[in-house]
Amino acid sequence: MIVYEHGNPLNYELKLILELFVPQSQIQYTDKRDEFHNGVTEGAFGLTIESDGNKTVISSHEAFSAKVLEQRTLFALENSFKNRFKKHIYQLMSESFDSLSKWGTLVGIRPVKIVHELLDRSVPVEEIKPIIGEDYLVSPEKVDLLIETALRERPHLYPHDPDLISLYICIPFCPTRCLYCSFPSNDLQKKGKLLPIYLDKLIEELDFVVGEIKKIGKTIDCIYVGGGTPTSLDEQQLERLLGKIKSHVAIDEIKEFTVEAGRPDTITREKLEIMRRHGVDRICINPQTMNDQTLVAIGRDHGADQIIDVMALARNVGFKTINMDLIMGLPGETVADAEKTVDSIIKMAPENITVHTLAVKRASALNESRETVELAHDVTVETMLERCDAKLRAVGHTPYYMYRQKKMIGHLENVGYAIKGHSSLYNMRIMEEKHTIIALGAGAVSKICYPEENRHERVANFKGLEDYINRFDEVLEKKKVIKSL
């Protein structure tokens, strides 16, 4: 496929929609007419987007024939125009290609927000389904998922209390880096020597942030310690961090306190007991798969048996809620492998189960080795998700939050499931962006929310450990944005 653009103000949106139909590697973009016409005459499907600031003309070309599909006058690049533009391109492409996605023109990562916005405008639930189906061309089953998720979230998100703030604290270290990982995480073997000084700076940032929050009379009611793998900290380091948090907040008033334990090979009984002693009531133990061969392939230093043992240990220590993350579409896995994983997880009875679709991110080792790693077919992964959903619903788990990412196999989704009474408050807040979350540590991004204005501001810390440590004064300076609340 070849695309000619002249003055197109929506180049980004155009690429997002085209790649729902044709792989990126098979699309050529040009601003040269001769190059475009030569490409079309060689038998490629051609598309032209031309704008002079007043009107945009979109044409499709096959062989030597050309058909002007629509001509539209453009006065301002408002969101409504973007949506119409994407819908038109989607419909045009549907005439010649099969869509690779059931999400229509929705390519953002937080589609549930659209349902919340409609509910905020008092649109009846029964009217929302046709609106999303017609305006965004989303399939009926995905619309149902959006509505179900939004209705389950709303009691936890509304009414909004501007005096409440969540904290996210990042520990960007892991014992090894997984094949698919694109997070700002650092291999302990390579950068572990920086961990002590990093922890010093992180605690200094925590002291500063809590002080600023108290100055403006706000209350911290939700804490999430993520990464990386927070249990990469040894027992003394974990004790120091959680003890500092406990000294700053009234733990008995915290609605949810999560530590992402993550890797079973980093978890000990002593670490679990330290967490419970300091008020942590929710942890994540993330196997991703229960197939030993796959665990080796993705760079994990543990087997499925160790996951079962650590889960039993965590139960014995007594956490209110345990989450387990799974990834569908890991290299070499079949639908039967995915079903085996889900069945094994169900036997361990975690209160939360988050089912991810594999995303091949640019910064991951998986992306670098795509030529040698065979990925699952889109339809295969879609089947995995469907089987997963059926099995989880059968034992009382229902979707309570969901999101999407770029580069996901099949343009699918990630869904968080929970049994009644165990939905994660932090997960819902981070996705729907109605609640301020102050993020601490390297790679962490704060979201300062102004729900009355339906907007938020992102305030990012430096991604690199060295920058975070060496430019720490700038980190604290950015945190002064808290005063705006």
DONU-155612 format. One line per 3 residues: number of its first residue (from 1); their letters; for each residue x, y, z of C-alpha. Coordinates in steps of 0.1 Angstrom, whole numbers. Last residue first. Layout:
NUM) A) X/Y/Z; ...
END
This chain:
485) LSK) -41/213/438; -17/237/422; 6/233/452
482) IVK) 13/197/439; 32/213/410; 60/217/434
479) KKE) 69/181/424; 88/194/394; 113/212/416
476) LVE) 119/180/436; 129/161/404; 150/190/393
473) DFR) 170/188/425; 175/151/418; 195/157/387
470) NIY) 223/132/396; 201/105/411; 172/106/386
467) DEL) 196/111/357; 216/81/368; 186/59/372
464) GKF) 172/68/338; 136/76/333; 136/111/347
461) NAV) 104/120/365; 73/129/345; 46/153/353
458) REH) 15/145/333; -14/171/334; -51/161/335
455) RNE) -83/173/319; -120/171/322; -123/206/336
452) EPY) -142/195/367; -119/165/367; -87/184/372
449) CIK) -62/156/376; -24/158/382; -11/126/369
446) SVA) 24/118/381; 48/98/359; 74/75/374
443) GAG) 105/66/353; 128/69/383; 110/74/416
440) LAI) 78/89/429; 44/92/413; 16/115/426
437) ITH) -18/102/415; -47/127/411; -81/112/405
434) KEE) -103/114/374; -78/97/351; -99/66/342
431) MIR) -70/42/340; -49/52/370; -80/54/392
428) MNY) -93/19/383; -60/3/388; -55/21/422
425) LSS) -89/10/435; -82/-27/428; -115/-47/427
422) HGK) -117/-71/456; -153/-69/469; -168/-93/444
419) IAY) -142/-114/426; -119/-96/404; -109/-95/367
416) GVN) -85/-70/351; -86/-70/313; -59/-62/288
413) ELH) -70/-56/252; -68/-67/215; -52/-51/185
410) GIM) -46/-87/173; -12/-89/190; -7/-56/209
407) KKQ) 16/-31/193; 0/-1/211; -17/-7/244
404) RYM) -53/-13/256; -71/-9/289; -95/-27/311
401) YYP) -110/-24/346; -135/-44/367; -140/-75/345
398) THG) -158/-104/364; -144/-133/384; -170/-156/400
395) VAR) -157/-191/391; -174/-194/357; -165/-158/349
392) LKA) -128/-168/350; -132/-198/327; -153/-179/301
389) DCR) -129/-150/301; -99/-172/297; -114/-191/268
386) ELM) -122/-158/250; -88/-144/257; -70/-175/243
383) TEV) -93/-174/213; -82/-138/206; -46/-150/209
380) TVD) -51/-177/183; -70/-153/160; -41/-128/161
377) HAL) -15/-155/152; 11/-163/179; 45/-148/175
374) EVT) 75/-167/161; 108/-154/176; 139/-153/153
371) ERS) 130/-123/132; 113/-106/161; 145/-106/182
368) ENL) 148/-68/187; 111/-65/194; 113/-93/220
365) ASA) 142/-75/237; 117/-47/245; 121/-10/239
362) RKV) 99/-10/207; 71/-28/224; 57/-61/212
359) ALT) 25/-63/232; 13/-97/245; -24/-95/256
356) HVT) -28/-92/293; -51/-110/317; -52/-95/352
353) INE) -64/-119/379; -76/-105/412; -89/-125/443
350) PAM) -64/-152/437; -79/-188/439; -48/-210/436
347) KII) -69/-235/416; -79/-207/393; -42/-200/385
344) SDV) -37/-236/373; -68/-236/351; -57/-203/336
341) TKE) -22/-216/328; -35/-249/313; -59/-229/292
338) ADA) -31/-208/279; -10/-239/270; -40/-254/252
335) VTE) -44/-222/232; -8/-226/221; 23/-210/235
332) GPL) 55/-207/214; 61/-170/222; 37/-155/247
329) GMI) 3/-149/232; -17/-144/264; 0/-128/294
326) LDM) -10/-135/330; -9/-113/361; -18/-126/395
323) NIT) -34/-104/422; -37/-112/459; -62/-95/482
320) KFG) -66/-95/519; -31/-108/527; -26/-134/554
317) VNR) 9/-147/559; -3/-182/551; -19/-171/519
314) ALA) 14/-155/509; 32/-188/516; 7/-207/495
311) MVD) 12/-183/466; 50/-187/470; 48/-225/467
308) IIQ) 25/-224/437; 48/-199/419; 78/-221/427
305) DAG) 61/-250/411; 57/-231/379; 94/-225/375
302) HDR) 117/-197/384; 145/-177/368; 124/-160/342
299) GIA) 139/-150/308; 110/-152/284; 121/-186/270
296) VLT) 127/-201/305; 92/-192/316; 79/-206/283
293) QDN) 93/-240/289; 80/-240/325; 44/-234/315
290) MTQ) 24/-217/342; 24/-183/324; 26/-146/333
287) PNI) 36/-157/369; 28/-124/386; 24/-124/423
284) CIR) 8/-90/431; 1/-79/467; -28/-63/485
281) DVG) -32/-55/522; 1/-38/530; -2/-24/565
278) HRR) 34/-23/577; 34/-56/595; 18/-72/564
275) MIE) 47/-60/542; 74/-71/566; 58/-105/569
272) LKE) 59/-109/531; 95/-99/530; 103/-124/558
269) RTI) 85/-152/540; 106/-146/510; 98/-133/475
266) TDP) 123/-125/448; 121/-158/429; 83/-154/428
263) RGA) 86/-123/406; 59/-97/410; 58/-85/446
260) EVT) 38/-55/434; 31/-39/468; -4/-26/472
257) FEK) -20/-5/500; -57/1/496; -82/22/514
254) IED) -56/38/537; -72/52/569; -57/24/591
251) IAV) -23/32/576; -23/68/588; 4/82/566
248) HSK) 40/95/570; 56/70/594; 40/41/575
245) IKG) 57/52/543; 91/54/561; 86/19/576
242) LLR) 77/6/541; 110/20/527; 132/9/556
239) ELQ) 117/-26/559; 121/-31/522; 157/-21/524
236) QED) 164/-44/553; 146/-74/537; 163/-70/503
233) LST) 148/-49/476; 142/-68/444; 108/-72/461
230) PTG) 98/-40/444; 100/-56/410; 103/-31/381
227) GGV) 83/-12/393; 54/-9/417; 45/3/452
224) YIC) 9/14/451; -6/36/478; -42/48/483
221) DIT) -58/72/507; -33/101/509; -51/131/523
218) KGI) -49/168/511; -45/198/533; -23/219/510
215) KKI) 7/217/533; 1/180/539; 5/172/503
212) EGV) 38/192/501; 52/174/531; 42/140/517
209) VFD) 60/150/485; 92/161/502; 95/130/525
206) LEE) 88/107/495; 114/125/474; 140/120/502
203) ILK) 129/83/504; 135/79/467; 169/96/469
200) DLY) 181/72/496; 166/43/478; 185/53/446
197) IPL) 217/56/467; 213/20/479; 201/6/444
194) LKG) 230/20/424; 252/-10/429; 224/-31/415
191) KKQ) 230/-17/380; 242/-46/360; 233/-77/381
188) LDN) 202/-59/394; 189/-56/358; 171/-22/355
185) SPF) 135/-15/348; 121/15/329; 93/-7/315
182) SCY) 96/-23/280; 95/-59/291; 88/-87/265
179) LCR) 119/-108/270; 120/-103/308; 148/-84/323
176) TPC) 166/-102/352; 166/-97/390; 145/-66/385
173) FPI) 149/-30/394; 129/2/388; 113/5/424
170) CIY) 86/30/417; 63/46/443; 28/55/432
167) LSI) 8/76/457; -29/83/456; -46/116/465
164) LDP) -79/125/482; -91/161/488; -106/163/453
161) DHP) -133/138/462; -150/125/431; -184/110/436
158) YLH) -177/87/420; -147/66/412; -154/34/432
155) PRE) -191/33/425; -183/40/389; -159/11/382
152) RLA) -184/-17/378; -206/4/355; -176/13/334
149) TEI) -165/-23/331; -199/-36/319; -202/-7/295
146) LLD) -168/-13/279; -172/-51/277; -206/-47/261
143) VKE) -191/-24/235; -164/-50/229; -191/-77/222
140) PSV) -211/-54/199; -181/-45/176; -168/-9/177
137) LYD) -175/13/147; -166/44/166; -196/66/161
134) EGI) -221/38/152; -211/12/178; -203/37/205
131) IPK) -237/55/200; -256/22/196; -243/9/230
128) IEE) -247/41/249; -285/44/243; -294/15/267
125) VPV) -271/30/293; -290/63/294; -270/94/286
122) SRD) -267/114/318; -238/136/305; -215/119/331
119) LLE) -228/86/317; -215/96/282; -181/107/297
116) HVI) -179/74/316; -186/54/284; -158/73/266
113) KVP) -134/68/295; -138/30/290; -117/34/258
110) RIG) -85/40/278; -55/30/256; -64/49/225
107) VLT) -70/31/192; -108/33/190; -116/35/153
104) GWK) -132/0/153; -123/-20/183; -128/-54/167
101) SLS) -94/-51/151; -75/-66/121; -100/-51/97
98) DFS) -105/-69/64; -93/-49/34; -107/-33/2
95) ESM) -140/-16/12; -130/-17/49; -102/8/41
92) LQY) -128/35/32; -148/28/63; -118/31/85
89) IHK) -106/63/67; -140/79/72; -142/69/109
86) KFR) -107/83/115; -116/116/99; -150/118/117
83) NKF) -132/112/151; -106/138/143; -133/163/134
80) SNE) -150/157/167; -118/162/185; -114/197/170
77) LAF) -91/205/142; -109/237/131; -125/249/98
74) LTR) -123/219/75; -145/216/45; -151/181/34
71) QEL) -147/162/2; -155/125/1; -148/94/-18
68) VKA) -130/108/-48; -125/77/-70; -94/69/-89
65) SFA) -87/43/-116; -53/35/-129; -45/5/-107
62) EHS) -64/11/-75; -66/46/-61; -84/59/-30
59) SIV) -91/96/-25; -94/119/5; -99/156/0
56) TKN) -95/179/30; -108/215/29; -99/249/43
53) GDS) -63/243/54; -51/232/20; -55/195/26
50) EIT) -46/164/6; -48/128/17; -42/103/-11
47) LGF) -45/65/-9; -31/39/-32; -35/1/-33
44) AGE) -4/-13/-50; -5/-27/-85; 27/-14/-99
41) TVG) 7/15/-113; 0/26/-77; 37/28/-68
38) NHF) 46/48/-98; 18/72/-91; 30/77/-55
35) EDR) 66/83/-65; 56/108/-91; 34/126/-66
32) KDT) 61/130/-39; 50/134/-3; 54/97/4
29) YQI) 43/70/28; 48/33/22; 27/7/40
26) QSQ) 37/-30/41; 59/-28/71; 31/-12/91
23) PVF) 9/-42/87; -23/-34/68; -59/-31/81
20) LEL) -56/-18/117; -23/-2/106; -43/22/84
17) ILK) -62/35/114; -31/44/135; -13/59/105
14) LEY) -41/83/97; -44/95/133; -7/104/133
11) NLP) -9/122/99; -39/143/110; -28/177/98
8) NGH) -25/164/62; -8/192/42; 0/169/13
5) EYV) 0/131/18; 5/103/-6; 0/68/7
2) IM) 13/35/-8; 0/0/0
END
